[in-house]
Amino acid sequence: MMEDLLEYLARALVDNPDDVQVEVIEGERSAILQLRVHPDDIGKVIGKQGRIVQAMRTLVKAAATKEGKNAIVEILD
């Protein structure tokens, strides 16, 4: 669910939605979600002063809390 939400949000923001990939590294009580986007779209995902990525992290963290986990979102190029 968390990865679906992150992928949906990222695809809505970028110019190259086919290049969006979310990889999940599951832990016992946490999950690391690695978001990969086209190099030209990194700025769109981060946003001015990191506001977009911070909002995405907040939404994913709320979804993870519903599942009883902690989530960390990383953006990789």
Secondary structure by P-SEA (a helix, b strand, c coil): caaaaaaaaaaacccccccbbbbbbccccbbbbbbbcccccccccccccaaaaaaaaaaaaaaaaaacbbbbbbbcc
